[in-house]
């Protein structure tokens, strides 16, 4: 079930609370360059300008940036390029890293964060000799934002530490991001441009890290894997205007998430940890039955049992506008026999 993802929950006529992609229409300063790029599809894509734009965005030289067809492709490149002796994935988190490693023939060990710790990195039992460690921040599906210092403590000489920051831009100011850190040994940061900007169908992401490590990934990347429209999106999303807008969106998200969490808690629904991203994780008795009943009533939510460390009573809920959240919580509360909101 590692290859199961939230889009499989969605069907016509359902309110999509299963996919963690912002649903608002992208701004014209983003869609305009994408549309204009269609006039140049006869040319092979040239990633140089987009690579330089992303590098400037994070204060790095261009050789420390590798553009990918979505963040998910980065995990496939890692699995193909690296030969870890002892690979560890910190769960619960996005399952594609483990799936890619297994598909490439690598053995994978799991470190499971505990519910009682709020799924935080509290004394994680990462083996000292692990030479590849993968962790999400903020983590999908728990929405937990780990302190940068806790992530940095995982890194060491002789180890490649991969931080999945696909949702980093959902946190105002990205205070715990390591995207600009050029000192930690073996650090690779994976980013996505599809979540905040609603570009999941365009497939654009990137990896930040030491040039030598990225060169190893480049050897396994298909030629011209990032399309011309996706490169245009990368350039636009790396602009100062985009960064300012992204932070405004993240600030609004804080209020929308607080509204959802408050409504859930008033309905007697347990919310995991301290959510910090564009989704929350809840636990309800009879989760499989509840998920099916929500579907019958028009709401698609993400099942939890496909995430290692969770089970069927866990459900992931995307943060939407307050009216959508209120309608959802009212239905959920009714199903659980609690107070409506």
C-alpha positions as CSV (number, residue, x, y, z in Angstrom):
1,X,0.0,0.0,0.0
2,X,3.0,2.3,-0.1
3,X,2.0,3.5,-3.6
4,X,-1.5,4.6,-2.5
5,X,-1.9,8.3,-2.5
6,X,-4.7,10.8,-1.7
7,X,-5.7,11.3,-5.3
8,X,-7.1,7.8,-5.3
9,X,-9.7,8.9,-2.7
10,X,-11.2,11.6,-5.0
11,X,-14.1,11.1,-7.4
12,X,-16.4,13.4,-9.2
13,X,-19.0,15.1,-7.0
14,X,-16.9,14.7,-3.8
15,X,-15.5,17.6,-1.8
16,X,-11.7,16.9,-1.9
17,X,-10.2,16.9,1.5
18,X,-7.9,14.1,0.6
19,X,-5.3,15.9,-1.5
20,X,-2.9,18.4,0.1
21,X,-2.8,20.8,-2.9
22,X,-4.2,24.3,-2.7
23,X,-7.3,24.5,-4.9
24,X,-7.5,28.2,-5.7
25,X,-6.7,29.3,-9.2
26,X,-3.0,30.3,-9.6
27,X,-2.4,34.0,-10.1
28,X,-2.0,35.5,-13.6
29,X,1.7,36.3,-13.1
30,X,2.2,32.5,-12.8
31,X,-0.3,31.2,-15.4
32,X,0.8,33.8,-17.9
33,X,4.4,32.6,-18.3
34,X,3.2,29.0,-18.3
35,X,0.8,29.8,-21.2
36,X,3.4,31.8,-23.0
37,X,5.8,28.9,-22.9
38,X,3.5,26.8,-25.1
39,X,4.7,28.7,-28.1
40,X,8.2,27.2,-27.6
41,X,7.3,23.5,-27.3
42,X,9.2,22.6,-30.5
43,X,12.4,23.3,-28.6
44,X,13.9,21.0,-26.1
45,X,13.7,22.3,-22.5
46,X,16.6,24.2,-21.2
47,X,16.7,24.3,-17.4
48,X,19.5,26.8,-17.0
49,X,17.4,29.9,-16.3
50,X,15.0,28.1,-14.0
51,X,17.9,26.5,-12.1
52,X,19.6,29.9,-11.7
53,X,16.3,31.4,-10.4
54,X,15.8,28.6,-7.8
55,X,19.4,29.0,-6.8
56,X,18.9,32.7,-6.2
57,X,15.8,32.0,-4.2
58,X,17.8,29.9,-1.7
59,X,21.1,31.7,-1.8
60,X,23.0,28.9,-3.5
61,X,25.1,28.5,-6.6
62,X,23.3,26.8,-9.5
63,X,25.3,23.6,-9.3
64,X,23.6,23.0,-5.9
65,X,20.2,22.8,-7.5
66,X,18.6,19.9,-9.5
67,X,15.2,20.4,-11.0
68,X,12.9,17.4,-11.1
69,X,9.6,16.4,-12.5
70,X,7.9,16.9,-9.2
71,X,9.4,16.2,-5.8
72,X,8.5,12.5,-6.1
73,X,10.9,12.0,-9.0
74,X,13.7,13.1,-6.6
75,X,13.1,10.0,-4.5
76,X,13.4,7.8,-7.5
77,X,16.7,9.4,-8.5
78,X,18.0,9.0,-5.0
79,X,17.1,5.3,-5.0
80,X,18.8,4.8,-8.3
81,X,21.9,6.8,-7.7
82,X,22.8,5.8,-4.1
83,X,24.0,2.5,-2.7
84,X,23.2,2.8,1.0
85,X,24.4,0.0,3.3
86,X,21.7,0.9,5.9
87,X,18.8,3.1,4.8
88,X,16.4,4.4,7.3
89,X,13.0,6.1,6.7
90,X,11.4,8.0,9.6
91,X,7.7,7.3,9.7
92,X,4.9,8.1,9.6
93,X,5.7,10.2,6.5
94,X,5.2,10.4,2.7
95,X,5.6,6.8,1.5
96,X,7.2,7.4,-1.9
97,X,10.8,7.5,-0.5
98,X,10.5,4.0,1.0
99,X,8.7,2.7,-2.1
100,X,11.4,4.0,-4.4
101,X,14.1,2.5,-2.3
102,X,12.4,-0.9,-2.2
103,X,11.8,-0.8,-6.0
104,X,15.5,-0.2,-6.6
105,X,16.3,-3.2,-4.5
106,X,17.5,-1.6,-1.3
107,X,16.6,-2.8,2.2
108,X,14.8,-0.2,4.3
109,X,14.5,0.1,8.1
110,X,11.7,2.1,9.7
111,X,12.0,4.4,12.7
112,X,8.4,5.0,13.9
113,X,7.7,8.2,15.7
114,X,5.2,7.8,18.6
115,X,1.7,9.1,19.0
116,X,2.3,9.8,22.7
117,X,5.1,12.2,21.6
118,X,2.9,14.0,19.2
119,X,4.9,12.3,16.4
120,X,7.8,14.6,17.1
121,X,11.5,13.7,16.9
122,X,11.9,12.8,20.5
123,X,15.0,10.6,20.9
124,X,14.5,8.9,17.5
125,X,16.1,5.5,17.5
126,X,18.2,6.1,14.3
127,X,21.0,3.5,14.1
128,X,24.4,5.1,14.4
129,X,25.6,3.4,11.3
130,X,22.7,4.4,9.1
131,X,24.2,6.0,6.0
132,X,20.9,7.3,4.5
133,X,18.1,8.8,6.6
134,X,15.0,10.3,5.2
135,X,12.6,12.5,7.2
136,X,9.8,15.0,6.3
137,X,9.5,18.5,7.6
138,X,6.7,19.5,8.0
139,X,5.8,15.9,7.9
140,X,3.0,14.4,5.8
141,X,0.6,13.1,7.1
142,X,1.1,14.3,10.7
143,X,1.5,18.0,9.9
144,X,4.3,18.2,12.5
145,X,7.0,20.8,12.1
146,X,10.2,19.6,13.6
147,X,12.7,22.2,14.9
148,X,15.6,22.7,12.4
149,X,18.0,21.8,15.2
150,X,16.4,18.4,15.7
151,X,16.7,17.7,12.0
152,X,20.3,19.0,11.9
153,X,21.2,16.6,14.8
154,X,20.5,13.7,12.5
155,X,23.2,14.8,10.0
156,X,26.8,13.6,10.3
157,X,29.8,12.7,8.3
158,X,29.4,9.6,6.3
159,X,25.6,9.9,6.2
160,X,23.2,11.4,3.6
161,X,20.3,13.1,5.4
162,X,17.3,13.8,3.1
163,X,14.7,16.3,4.3
164,X,11.4,16.3,2.4
165,X,10.4,19.9,2.6
166,X,7.5,19.6,0.1
167,X,5.3,21.5,2.5
168,X,7.9,24.0,3.9
169,X,6.3,26.9,2.1
170,X,3.0,26.3,3.9
171,X,4.7,27.6,7.1
172,X,4.9,31.4,7.3
173,X,8.6,32.5,6.9
174,X,9.8,28.8,6.7
175,X,11.5,29.1,10.1
176,X,12.6,25.5,10.3
177,X,13.7,25.1,6.7
178,X,17.2,23.8,6.0
179,X,17.0,24.8,2.3
180,X,19.8,27.5,2.7
181,X,22.1,25.3,4.9
182,X,25.3,24.6,3.0
183,X,27.3,23.5,6.1
184,X,25.6,20.3,7.3
185,X,27.4,17.2,5.9
186,X,25.5,15.1,3.3
187,X,22.3,17.2,3.5
188,X,19.8,17.0,0.7
189,X,16.6,19.1,0.8
190,X,13.7,18.2,-1.5
191,X,11.2,20.9,-2.4
192,X,7.9,21.0,-4.3
193,X,6.2,23.9,-6.2
194,X,3.0,22.0,-6.7
195,X,1.3,22.3,-3.3
196,X,0.9,26.0,-2.6
197,X,0.6,27.0,-6.2
198,X,-1.8,24.2,-7.3
199,X,0.5,22.8,-9.9
200,X,0.3,19.1,-9.2
201,X,-0.5,18.3,-12.8
202,X,2.5,20.2,-14.1
203,X,5.1,18.2,-12.0
204,X,7.8,20.6,-10.8
205,X,10.1,20.2,-7.8
206,X,13.8,20.4,-7.0
207,X,16.7,19.1,-4.9
208,X,19.1,21.3,-3.0
209,X,22.5,20.0,-1.8
210,X,26.2,19.6,-2.4
211,X,27.1,19.7,-6.0
212,X,28.9,16.3,-5.9
213,X,25.8,14.6,-4.5
214,X,23.6,16.2,-7.1
215,X,25.9,15.2,-9.9
216,X,25.3,11.6,-8.9
217,X,21.5,12.1,-9.1
218,X,21.9,13.9,-12.5
219,X,23.5,10.8,-14.0
220,X,20.3,8.9,-13.5
221,X,17.9,11.7,-14.5
222,X,16.2,11.2,-17.9
223,X,17.1,13.8,-20.6
224,X,14.7,16.8,-20.6
225,X,12.7,15.4,-17.7
226,X,11.4,18.8,-16.7
227,X,9.0,20.3,-19.4
228,X,9.2,23.8,-20.8
229,X,5.9,24.9,-19.0
230,X,7.2,23.5,-15.7
231,X,10.5,25.5,-16.1
232,X,8.4,28.6,-16.7
233,X,6.5,27.9,-13.5
234,X,9.8,27.4,-11.6
235,X,11.1,30.8,-12.8
236,X,7.9,32.6,-11.8
237,X,7.6,30.8,-8.4
238,X,11.2,31.7,-7.5
239,X,10.6,35.5,-7.9
240,X,10.4,37.9,-5.0
241,X,6.8,38.5,-5.8
242,X,6.1,34.8,-5.5
243,X,7.9,34.5,-2.2
244,X,5.9,37.4,-0.8
245,X,2.6,36.0,-2.0
246,X,3.6,32.5,-0.7
247,X,4.0,33.9,2.8
248,X,0.7,35.7,2.6
249,X,-1.0,32.5,1.6
250,X,0.8,30.6,4.5
251,X,-0.4,33.3,7.0
252,X,-4.0,32.9,5.8
253,X,-3.6,29.1,6.1
254,X,-2.7,29.5,9.8
255,X,-6.1,31.1,10.4
256,X,-8.0,28.5,8.3
257,X,-6.2,25.6,10.0
258,X,-6.9,27.1,13.5
259,X,-10.6,27.3,12.5
260,X,-10.7,23.7,11.4
261,X,-8.8,22.4,14.5
262,X,-11.1,24.4,16.8
263,X,-14.2,23.0,15.1
264,X,-12.9,19.4,15.3
265,X,-11.9,19.8,19.0
266,X,-15.4,21.2,19.9
267,X,-16.9,18.2,18.1
268,X,-14.8,15.9,20.4
269,X,-12.4,14.8,17.6
270,X,-8.8,14.2,18.5
271,X,-6.3,16.1,16.4
272,X,-2.7,14.7,16.4
273,X,0.2,16.8,17.7
274,X,0.5,20.5,16.8
275,X,-0.4,20.7,13.1
276,X,1.6,23.3,11.2
277,X,0.9,22.6,7.5
278,X,-2.0,22.5,5.1
279,X,-3.6,19.4,6.6
280,X,-4.3,17.8,9.9
281,X,-4.3,14.2,11.2
282,X,-7.3,13.0,13.2
283,X,-8.1,9.8,15.1
284,X,-11.6,8.5,15.2
285,X,-13.0,5.1,16.4
286,X,-14.0,3.0,13.4
287,X,-12.1,5.1,11.0
288,X,-12.7,2.9,8.0
289,X,-16.4,3.0,8.6
290,X,-16.4,6.8,9.1
291,X,-14.3,7.4,6.0
292,X,-16.8,5.4,3.9
293,X,-19.8,7.2,5.5
294,X,-18.1,10.6,4.8
295,X,-17.7,9.5,1.2
296,X,-21.4,8.7,1.0
297,X,-22.2,12.2,2.3
298,X,-19.9,13.9,-0.3
299,X,-16.5,14.2,1.4
300,X,-13.3,12.5,0.4
301,X,-10.6,12.2,3.1
302,X,-7.3,10.4,3.1
303,X,-7.1,7.0,4.8
304,X,-4.3,6.6,7.3
305,X,-3.5,2.9,7.3
306,X,-1.2,3.1,4.3
307,X,1.2,5.2,6.3
308,X,3.6,3.0,8.3
309,X,3.0,3.7,12.0
310,X,-0.7,4.5,11.6
311,X,-3.8,2.5,11.3
312,X,-7.4,2.7,9.9
313,X,-8.6,4.9,12.7
314,X,-6.4,7.7,11.4
315,X,-7.7,10.1,8.8
316,X,-5.9,13.0,7.1
317,X,-7.9,16.1,6.4
318,X,-6.8,19.0,4.0
319,X,-7.4,22.5,5.3
320,X,-9.8,24.4,3.1
321,X,-11.8,27.6,3.5
322,X,-13.8,28.0,6.7
323,X,-17.2,27.3,5.2
324,X,-16.0,24.0,3.7
325,X,-14.4,23.0,7.1
326,X,-17.6,23.9,8.9
327,X,-19.7,21.8,6.6
328,X,-17.3,18.9,6.9
329,X,-17.1,19.0,10.7
330,X,-20.9,19.1,10.9
331,X,-21.2,15.9,8.9
332,X,-18.4,14.2,10.8
333,X,-19.8,15.2,14.2
334,X,-23.2,13.8,13.2
335,X,-21.6,10.5,12.2
336,X,-19.8,10.3,15.5
337,X,-22.9,11.2,17.5
338,X,-21.3,14.4,18.9
339,X,-22.4,18.0,18.9
340,X,-22.6,19.8,15.6
341,X,-20.7,23.0,15.0
